[in-house]
Each structure stands twice: as C-alpha cells, then as structure tokens.
Amino acid sequence: MKKIVVICLILIGIANIGFAKTLDIVDMTGRSVTVPFDPAKIICIGPGALRLIVYLNSQDKLAGVEDMEKLNPGGRPYWIANRHLARLPRIGPGGPGSINKKPDLEAVLSVHPDLIFMTQADSRTVNEAQKQLGIPVVALSYGAFATFDERIYDSLKLAGKILNREKRADAVIGFIETARKELWEKSKEVKEREKPGVFVGGIGFKGALGIESTEKNYIPLKWTNAKNVAEKVVASEGSHVFMDKEKLLAINPDVIFIDGGGLKLVEQDMLKKPVYYKALKAFQNKRVYSLLPFNFYTTNVETALADAYAIAKVLYPKAFADIDPEKKADAIYTFMVGKPVYADMKKDYGKIGAAYDTGLLR
C-alpha cells in the first residue's frame, strides 16, 4: 500500500507542474498556500465545503464526493440540484464524525485532484493533510459552527479567486445582501409592541434534534427584526442553545416555528408528552409553523433566506403582503444552486411557513 501511495504522489506532483499560473493565497486559517489558478479537478472535504462550490457554479470541476453526500441526499438544496454528482467516485466518509480529521488518503489520491477545499478543520489538520497528500489544501470557513457568519463571504471570495469565479462570488454575496436589506427594511417598520415573542425549535446541530434545540443568533429571526425569546439564554456552544422544556414553558412564546430537520423528533415527543405541548400557548392558539432545515451539514444559507421570508410573512402579514414564500423560495434556490428545488424540499419537509397541524395532540 505504501508503494502505491508514493507512486500516486509522484504522478500527482508531475501533473501539477503543468499549471500555467499559480496564486499565492492566505486561507481561512491564516495559512499561506500556493495554489493552481482555475484548477481542472477539485474535491471538497467537510461540512458545507461542497455547498460553497455549488454556489460558485463550479461543481463541474469536482473529481469525487464524500459518502455522506450520497447517503443523505435530502435536505440540502445544493445536492438536490446536482444529484448526478452521486456518480462520482468516493473521497472518504465525510459527516460529523470526520470533522477536523485526517482525510482518507487512499480515496483522495485515487481521484487525482489538483486542489482540495476543506472546512471545519484547523491549521494543523489542514497542514498535515497537504503534507501527506502532496496536494494544495485550502481551508474555507462558515465562521461560527451551524449558524451564519459573514466569514462565509470571505470564503466565497477566496474560492472564487482560485476558481476564476470572482464575478459569481460577488453576485452571490450581492444577492444575499439584497435579500437581507429587503427583509430588514420591511420588518423594521413594524412597531415593537406589535411583535410577538418567537421561538424556533428542532434546529439541527451535528445531527437532528428535538424542540429544545434552538439558536440565540438565529439569523432568519435577526434578519426580520423578530423577538427571539432564546436570545438571553446561555448558549451551550457558539450560538446554539438547548432550551430546558420547563424554561420554554415559563417563557411561553406567542409563536413557535419548528425546523424541518427536527420535526419528526418533535412529533415523537408530542406523542409521548401531549400534556406538555398542550400547555404551550402557541400550540393552544394554533400559532405553530413549519420551516425548512436551517442546518444540514452546516448552514443551508439559501434555505435560511427562504425561511426568513416565510417567518416574516407569518409575523408581519401586512408588511409582507406582496411576498409568496413558496415562489420566493424557488427564486432563491434557482439563483443560489441553479435549479428550482423547492418542490423537492416541500415533499420531504412540508410547505414552508405553513401552520402546523397539531392533530397529534387531540
């Protein structure tokens, strides 16, 4: 096996000599790396790495994909829009268990990439991977885990520069910012006294979780100037909060949204503890609504935007009277991942922003 790896390293090294142009860049861990400009073959390792490449319309450069992408095809619009990528060779297991771990060297070398993008890996791990593989490795970042951090813009710009997609990177950032501005401008006109207390449960964090799982800095609520009742709760990690059920009952929010990624777990819990859910004001008043998955192999940024419009429509129907959340979702998906995949998401998770049928509590 060692001989095979050595031979592969030599062949890859020879192949990389042919690049007419290289770039000296600083990646998201602060490492200085010399990389080929506009490489022909790339791979993406770690949560959300492939998503960023799809945003940049560079999926045609992929030489292989992680097992996790193939085995869990739903919930991630970038993959739904590019199911054909499942035919590519495997490059390793992927998934939460592979975060900040050494890549599958043999699988990576077998696809002969010119460049590797990695996320959720520190400089030591990335350096070791580059040293063992003999291939340039560039670390990208979403910032704080499982949320939205503007470091993602830096990652898009960096990857765009390397892949000769700088204009596309600028367009993606501009699209997100335009949507954020519209959400902010429309929602800020609503008087504070008219805004209900809101809680979002079932948000994924290294896997699907129940109603207790929420975010202090849940971006769709921040973008819509909403009153997130979790903001003052101490986070367990980053922005993530496990809200004690009794505390949630004590706060008793006016409106509850349930993230699609955790909806099944919430429903299972409702069957076990109907008395608890019946005591929540939002369930009593039928002010419970469903959303599409915010986190699935880190943040679905395009879905966060779609969810934000759906939330705004529920909370401020007059201010957002001209917005159809389903049409808006498809417009967002079409721009961000290249196809109108809302129908697929709706099939798996239900209508975005729809009032949840609390029939399980009868």
C-alpha positions in Angstrom: 0.0 0.0 0.0 2.8 2.4 0.9 4.3 1.9 -2.6 1.0 2.7 -4.3 0.6 5.9 -2.3 4.1 7.0 -3.1 3.6 6.4 -6.8 0.3 8.3 -6.7 2.0 11.3 -5.0 4.7 11.3 -7.7 2.2 11.2 -10.5 0.1 14.0 -8.9 3.2 16.1 -8.5 4.1 15.7 -12.1 0.6 16.6 -13.2 0.6 19.8 -11.2 3.8 21.0 -12.8 1.7 21.8 -16.0 -0.3 24.6 -14.5 0.5 27.8 -16.4 -0.5 30.1 -13.5 -0.5 29.8 -9.7 -1.7 32.0 -6.9 -0.3 32.8 -3.5 -3.2 33.0 -1.1 -4.0 33.1 2.6 -6.7 30.6 3.5 -9.3 30.9 6.3 -7.0 29.5 8.9 -4.3 32.1 8.1 -2.1 29.7 6.2 -0.1 30.8 3.1 -0.6 28.4 0.3 0.4 28.4 -3.4 -2.4 27.0 -5.5 -3.1 26.4 -9.2 -5.3 29.1 -10.7 -8.5 27.8 -12.2 -7.7 24.1 -11.4 -9.4 21.4 -13.5 -10.1 18.9 -10.7 -11.0 19.7 -7.1 -12.6 17.9 -4.2 -14.4 19.3 -1.1 -14.0 17.8 2.4 -16.0 18.7 5.4 -19.4 20.3 6.3 -20.6 22.8 3.7 -17.5 22.8 1.5 -19.4 21.4 -1.5 -22.2 23.8 -0.9 -19.9 26.8 -1.4 -18.5 25.4 -4.6 -22.1 24.9 -6.0 -22.9 28.5 -5.1 -19.9 29.4 -7.3 -21.2 27.2 -10.2 -18.0 25.2 -10.1 -19.4 21.7 -9.4 -18.2 20.7 -12.9 -14.7 20.7 -11.5 -15.4 18.0 -8.9 -13.4 14.8 -9.1 -15.2 13.0 -6.3 -17.6 13.5 -3.3 -17.9 12.3 0.3 -20.0 9.2 1.2 -22.2 11.4 3.4 -23.4 13.4 0.4 -24.5 10.2 -1.4 -26.0 8.5 1.6 -28.1 11.5 2.8 -29.4 13.1 -0.4 -32.3 15.2 1.1 -32.4 18.5 3.0 -29.5 20.1 1.1 -30.6 22.1 -1.9 -27.1 22.2 -3.4 -27.2 18.4 -3.6 -30.8 18.1 -4.7 -29.9 20.3 -7.7 -26.9 18.2 -8.6 -27.9 14.6 -7.9 -25.7 13.5 -10.8 -22.7 14.1 -8.6 -23.6 10.8 -6.8 -22.0 9.1 -9.8 -18.6 10.5 -8.9 -16.1 8.3 -7.0 -15.9 8.5 -3.2 -13.2 10.5 -1.5 -13.9 9.4 2.1 -16.8 9.1 4.6 -17.5 12.7 5.4 -20.1 13.5 8.0 -19.8 14.9 11.6 -17.5 12.1 12.6 -14.9 13.2 10.1 -14.7 16.9 11.2 -11.2 18.0 11.7 -9.8 14.6 11.0 -7.2 13.3 8.5 -8.8 12.7 5.1 -9.0 9.2 3.6 -5.6 9.4 1.9 -6.1 6.5 -0.5 -9.6 7.6 -1.6 -8.4 11.2 -2.2 -5.3 10.1 -4.2 -7.4 7.8 -6.3 -9.2 10.7 -7.9 -6.1 12.8 -8.6 -7.4 16.3 -7.6 -5.4 19.4 -8.3 -6.7 21.2 -5.3 -8.6 20.4 -2.1 -11.0 22.6 -0.2 -11.6 21.7 3.5 -14.0 23.2 6.1 -14.3 22.8 9.9 -10.6 21.9 10.1 -7.8 23.7 12.0 -4.5 24.7 10.5 -2.7 21.7 12.0 -5.1 19.3 10.4 -5.0 21.1 7.0 -1.2 21.3 7.0 -0.9 17.6 7.8 -3.3 16.7 5.0 -1.4 18.8 2.5 1.9 17.3 3.6 0.7 13.7 3.4 -1.1 14.2 0.1 1.3 16.5 -1.7 -1.7 18.5 -3.0 -2.5 22.1 -2.1 -5.3 22.3 0.6 -7.3 25.4 1.2 -9.3 25.9 4.3 -12.7 27.6 4.0 -15.0 28.7 6.8 -18.6 29.4 7.6 -17.4 31.1 10.8 -19.3 30.0 14.0 -20.4 26.4 13.6 -24.0 25.8 12.5 -25.0 29.5 12.1 -24.5 32.3 9.7 -21.3 34.3 9.9 -20.1 36.8 7.3 -16.8 34.9 7.2 -18.7 32.9 4.6 -18.3 35.9 2.3 -14.6 35.8 2.7 -14.6 32.1 1.9 -16.7 32.7 -1.3 -14.3 35.4 -2.4 -11.3 33.3 -1.8 -12.7 30.2 -3.6 -14.0 32.5 -6.3 -10.5 33.9 -6.8 -8.9 30.5 -7.1 -11.6 29.0 -9.3 -11.8 32.0 -11.7 -15.3 32.7 -10.4 -14.8 36.1 -8.7 -17.8 37.7 -10.5 -20.1 34.9 -9.4 -18.8 35.2 -5.8 -19.7 38.9 -5.9 -23.1 38.1 -7.4 -23.9 35.6 -4.7 -22.9 38.0 -1.9 -24.8 40.8 -3.5 -27.9 38.5 -3.8 -27.8 37.6 -0.1 -27.3 41.2 1.0 -30.1 42.5 -1.2 -32.5 40.0 0.3 -31.3 40.8 3.8 -31.9 44.5 3.2 -35.4 43.9 1.9 -36.2 41.8 5.0 -34.8 44.3 7.3 -36.4 47.4 5.7 -39.9 45.8 5.5 -39.8 44.4 9.0 -38.3 47.4 10.8 -41.5 49.4 10.1 -43.5 47.1 12.4 -43.9 48.6 15.8 -42.1 46.7 18.7 -45.3 46.4 20.7 -46.9 44.6 17.8 -44.2 41.9 17.6 -44.9 38.6 19.3 -42.3 36.6 21.2 -40.9 33.9 18.9 -39.1 30.5 19.5 -37.6 28.3 16.8 -37.2 24.6 17.9 -35.8 21.5 16.3 -32.8 23.2 14.8 -30.1 20.7 13.7 -26.7 20.8 15.4 -24.4 17.9 14.5 -27.5 15.9 13.7 -31.3 16.2 14.1 -32.6 17.4 17.5 -35.9 18.0 19.2 -37.8 21.1 20.2 -35.2 22.1 22.9 -32.6 22.8 20.2 -32.5 26.4 19.1 -30.2 29.3 18.3 -29.6 32.5 20.2 -28.5 34.2 17.0 -30.9 32.5 14.6 -30.4 34.5 11.5 -33.9 34.4 9.9 -35.2 36.0 13.1 -32.4 38.6 13.2 -32.9 39.5 9.6 -36.6 40.0 10.3 -36.2 42.1 13.4 -38.2 39.4 15.4 -38.2 38.9 19.1 -36.2 35.7 19.6 -37.0 34.5 23.2 -33.8 32.5 23.2 -31.5 35.5 22.9 -31.0 35.9 26.6 -30.4 32.2 27.3 -26.8 30.9 27.9 -25.6 29.1 24.8 -24.2 25.5 25.1 -21.8 26.0 22.2 -21.4 29.1 20.0 -24.9 30.3 19.3 -26.6 27.0 20.0 -28.9 26.6 22.9 -30.6 23.6 24.5 -33.6 25.3 26.0 -34.9 23.4 29.0 -38.5 22.5 28.5 -39.7 23.9 31.7 -37.9 27.2 30.9 -39.6 27.2 27.5 -42.9 26.7 29.2 -42.2 29.5 31.6 -41.3 31.9 28.7 -44.3 30.6 26.8 -43.7 32.2 23.4 -46.5 33.5 21.3 -45.3 31.8 18.2 -43.3 28.7 17.6 -41.6 27.6 14.4 -40.3 24.1 14.0 -37.3 23.4 11.9 -38.0 20.6 9.3 -34.8 18.8 10.3 -36.1 18.1 13.8 -39.8 17.9 13.0 -40.1 14.1 13.3 -38.3 14.2 16.7 -40.7 16.9 17.9 -43.7 14.8 16.7 -42.4 11.7 18.5 -42.0 13.8 21.7 -45.6 15.2 21.3 -47.0 11.7 21.3 -45.1 10.9 24.5 -45.8 14.2 26.3 -49.1 15.7 24.9 -49.9 17.5 28.2 -46.7 19.5 28.0 -47.3 20.7 24.4 -50.9 21.5 25.2 -49.7 23.8 27.9 -47.7 25.9 25.4 -49.6 29.0 24.3 -48.5 28.7 20.7 -50.0 25.2 20.5 -53.2 26.3 22.2 -53.6 29.2 19.8 -52.5 27.2 16.7 -49.5 29.5 16.2 -47.1 26.8 15.3 -45.5 26.8 11.9 -43.0 24.6 10.0 -39.8 25.7 8.3 -37.3 24.0 6.0 -34.0 22.7 7.5 -31.7 25.6 8.6 -28.7 23.3 9.3 -27.8 20.2 7.3 -24.1 19.5 7.1 -23.8 23.1 8.4 -25.9 26.0 7.4 -28.2 26.0 4.3 -27.7 29.7 3.6 -30.2 29.7 0.8 -32.8 28.0 2.9 -32.1 30.4 5.8 -33.1 33.2 3.4 -36.2 31.3 2.3 -37.2 30.6 5.9 -36.7 34.3 6.8 -39.3 35.3 4.2 -41.7 32.7 5.4 -41.2 33.8 9.0 -41.7 37.5 8.0 -44.9 36.5 6.2 -46.3 34.8 9.3 -45.2 37.5 11.8 -45.9 40.6 9.7 -48.6 39.7 7.1 -49.4 43.3 6.1 -45.8 44.3 5.6 -45.1 41.2 3.5 -48.4 41.0 1.8 -46.7 41.1 -1.6 -44.5 38.1 -0.8 -45.4 34.5 -1.7 -42.9 32.4 0.4 -43.1 29.4 -1.9 -42.3 31.4 -5.0 -39.7 33.3 -3.1 -38.0 30.1 -2.0 -37.8 28.8 -5.6 -36.4 32.1 -6.8 -33.7 31.9 -4.1 -32.9 28.3 -4.9 -32.7 28.9 -8.6 -30.2 31.7 -8.2 -28.1 30.1 -5.4 -27.9 26.4 -6.6 -29.1 26.6 -10.2 -32.4 24.9 -10.0 -35.9 25.5 -8.5 -35.8 22.7 -6.0 -38.5 23.9 -3.6 -40.9 21.1 -4.7 -38.3 18.5 -3.5 -37.9 20.3 -0.2 -41.6 20.6 0.3 -42.1 16.9 -0.4 -39.7 16.0 2.3 -40.5 18.7 4.9 -43.8 20.2 4.1 -44.9 23.7 3.0 -42.6 26.4 4.1 -44.2 28.6 6.8 -47.4 26.5 6.9 -49.4 26.4 10.1 -48.6 23.1 11.7 -51.4 20.6 12.2 -51.4 19.9 15.9 -53.7 16.9 15.4 -51.3 14.7 17.3 -52.4 16.4 20.5 -56.1 15.6 20.2 
